[in-house]
Amino acid sequence: MYKILEARNLAGPNYEMIVEAPRVAARCLPGQFVIVKLDEQAERIPLTITDYDREKGTIEIVFQPIGESTSKYTELKAGDSFMDFVGPLGRPSDLCESEDPEAIEALKQKKIVFVAGGVGAAPIYPQAKWLHEHGIQSDVIIGARNKELVLLEERMKEVANVYVTTDDGSYGRSGMVTKCLEDLIAEGHAYDHCVCIGPMIMMKFLCMTTRKYNIHTIVSMNPIMVDGTGMCGACRILVGDEVKFACVDGPEFDGHQVDFDLAMKRQTLYKTQEGEALLAWKEGKTHHGGCGECGGDR
């Protein structure tokens, strides 16, 4: 069992947990993820590693409740446990996988910008933190619909130059992350490497923007995952002319090569089942299944 040491609401609908998982903490790197399972009946959920402490043997995860399982996670508290906490899975970020002095020096020559949409700030934070610890500067754009949903701003400011933008203009700059990036470029910021993490539609349009400026762009893909080992094939995506599996080949890929339209189409295949399970859990036996929202027909 993997004990939850801390559990709290972070911002808006986003929640944070710190979990005791010493073997994962000993080996993980920024960009990797874990798959967690609450009990025998629960489904397996992939969650990005937001931070880790090798000395304490702890892993921090941040999540937003979407379906039945993640909604149940909001009720967990310190002292509760996960039955499974498997990781680290996936490949580390290309920026953070080498401690070689020559590789570090090469990174110092890059002009790096991170673009986070919503809960995408969670997987960006450990990368920006790792770079900061190795003397490498970076800029971070945090985008959210409104002020309440801005995630990890203060912690991010400790490790990077941060620019916040909200869709409604209620905090920071006004507009979407694509506009913020273009505004920064117009203000004289020159970037040659971008890492973008957020909703697929946001990453698609951000990649269209960076292509105009010839900025190499990496995205972190979050398709449906089941086993996390590449065997089930649920997380397959098309990158260039090749089929890739996000759980073992990623989750990071060249954003200018990803077929986002296909990835988004595949993501919708599971929405009916997910919605049905969530409503059934919330409403129990009172849920008739004929509301049109979940696809049920009970």
N, C-alpha and C positions, 0 to 999 in steps of 0.2 A: 504493500500500500504506500501511496505517496501523499504525505501529510500536507495540507494547506496551512501555511503559517500566517498569511494575511490575505484578506479578501475585502474589497471595497469598491464602491462606485467611483469612477475616475472622473468622467465628465459626460453629461448628458446620458445617453444609453450605453456608455462604454464602462467596462468593469476591468479591474486589475486583480491578479492573484500572484502571490509568491508561494512557490511549492518546493518542498524539500525533495530534491532529486540529484544527489551528489554525483552519480555516474554520468548523467547528462551534462551537469554543470562542468565537469572535468574536461569534457571534450568539445563542447559546442563552440561555434563561431557565429558572428553576425551573418544573417541571411538564412540560417537554418530554422527548422521548425520541429515541433513535437506532435504526436498524435495521442490524445488522451481519451480515456474511457472511464466513466464514473463507476459503473458496476456491471454485473453479468448481462443485464438486459439492455444496457445503454449502447448507443452507436458510438463509433470512433470518430473523433473530431480533430482535424488538423488545426493547430494554433501556432502562430509565429512566436519565436523566442524574442521577447522585448529586451531582456537584460539577464545577466547571470552573475553569480558570485562564486568563484571557484573555491575560495576559502570556506565559505559558509555552506557550500553545496546546494545552493538554491537557484531556481529558475523563475523569472518573472514572465507571466503571460498576460496579454490584454485581449479582450474579446468584446464583441457586440452581439447581444442576443438576436438571433434571426429565426431559428426553428425551435422545436420542442426541447432538444437537448441543451442548447446554449441558454435557453430561457430558464431551464432548471438550474444551470450553473449560477445564476444570479442569486439563488437562495442559499448557496454554500457559504460557510463561514470558517474562520480559523478553527482548526481542530478536526474538520472533515477531511476526507481523503479521496483520491482517485485510485481506482483499482489498477489501471494501466497508465503509464506516462512514458511513452516510447520515443527515443531520440538519442542524439540529434539526427534528424532526417534531412534529406536534400543536400545540395551543394552550398558551401559557404559563398558569401559575396566575393566576386573577383577582386574587389578592392581590399578585402580584409583577410585573404587566405595566406599571405606570405609575410614572414617577419624578416626576410632577407634585406639587409641594408640597402642593396642596390634597388630592390623593388620599392622600398620606402622612399628612397630618394627620387625615383621616377614618379611616384604619386605626388610628391611635393611640387612637381612641375606642372601638374594638372590643375585646371580650374574646374572644380567639382561643384555641382548643384544637385541637391536632393529635392524632389517634389513629392509632398505627402498629401493625399486626399483622404480626409476623414480618419478612419482607424489605420490608414496606411502610415501614419506617423509612428505607430508602434514598431514595425520592422525597420523603419529608417533610423530610429534613435540609436540602436546598437552599432550601426555602421558609422554614423557621425561621431559617436563616442569613441569607437576604436580608432578612427582617423585622428581625432583630437589627442588621444593618448600617445599617438606616434608622431605628434608634431605636425599634423597635416590639417590645413584649414579647409573649411567647406561652407557653402551657403545652404540654407534649408528654407524652402517655401512650404508653409503649412496652410492648407486650404480646408475650409469648413463652410457649411451652409450658414451658420451664424455663430456668435460669440460663445454660446453655451457649449458648442460642439468642438471647439478648438482643443486639441489633444496634445499633452506633453510639452506645452510651450516653454515653461520655466526650466524644465530639465534640458530641453533642447538648447536653450540659450547658454547653458553652461559649457556646451561642446561645439557650438557652431554659430554663425551669423544667421539670425532667424528673421524671416519676413512672413507675417501672417496676413492672409487675405480671406475675406468672407464674402459669400455670394450676395448677401443682402447689405453689405457695407456696415454692419453693426459693430465691427471691430477690425482694427488694422486697415489694410488696404481694401478697396472695394473691387469685387469681380472674381472670376474664376482663376485657377492656378495658371492657365495658359496666358491670360492677360497679365498676371503678375510677372511671369517669366519674361514676356515680351517687354514689359515696362522696365524691368531690371536691365535687360540687354540694351534698351534705348538709353538708359541712364549710364551706360558705359561698362557694365559687367560683361566680361567675355568668358564664356564657358566652352569647354571642349568635351566635358563628360557629364552626363545627367543620369541620375537614378530616380525613377518615378514609380511610386507604389500607391495604389488606391483602387477605386472602382474601375472595372475594365473600360467603360465608356470614357472615363477621364483619361486613362492611360492612352487610349486610342488617339484622342484629340491632342494630348500633350506630345505624342510621337509625331503627329502631323506638323505640329509647331516646331519641334526641334529639327525635323528634317529640313525645314526651310533655312535654318541657320547652320546646318551641317554639324550638329552636336551629337556625338555618339550617345545613344540612349539605351539604358538597361531598364527593363520592367520586371516586376515580380508577379508571376501569374498565380492565381488562386482558383483554379477550376475545382470541380467536385473531386475529392479524393476518397478512397476507401481503405486500401491496405497500406499505402505509403511506401511500397517496395517496387512498384512498376509492374506487378503481376496482373492486376485487375484491368488496367487500361482505361479506367474512368477519367483520368486526368490528362488524357492525350490532347495535344494541341499541334497546330501546324506552324512551323517556323521555317520560313523560306519554302523549300520543297521537301522538307523532312518532317516526319511525325516524331514528336518528342513527348516524353512523359514528365510532367511538372514535378512529380515527387522524387524522381531520381536524376533527371537531366537538369532540373531547375532547383528552386522555382524561378531563378533569374534567367532572362533571355534577352537577345538583341531586340529591342522594341520595334525597330524599323523592319524586322523580318517576321514578326508575329502576325498571324491572320486573326485579328481581333473579332471580325464579324462571325467567323466560324466558332471561335471560343465563346462568344456571348450567346450564340444560338444553342450551343451544347449546354450552357449553364441553365437555360430555361427548361430543359428536359425534366428536371427534378423538382421544379417549383410546386407543381400540383401536390405531389406526395408530401413535400415539406410543409406546405400550408395546411394540409389535412391533419397531419400529425400534431402540429402546433395547436390548432383549434380544438382538436379532440382532447389534448392534454389540459387546455385552459377550461373547457366547458364540460368535460367528462361525459356522463351519460345524457346530459341535456343537449348535446350537439347532435343535430339531426342530419348534418352532412349535405343538406340541399340548399345551402345559402348562396352557392355560386362562387364563393370565395376559395373553397378548398378542393373542389372537384369530387367531393364525397357524394355518395348516393345511398346513405343508410336510412 
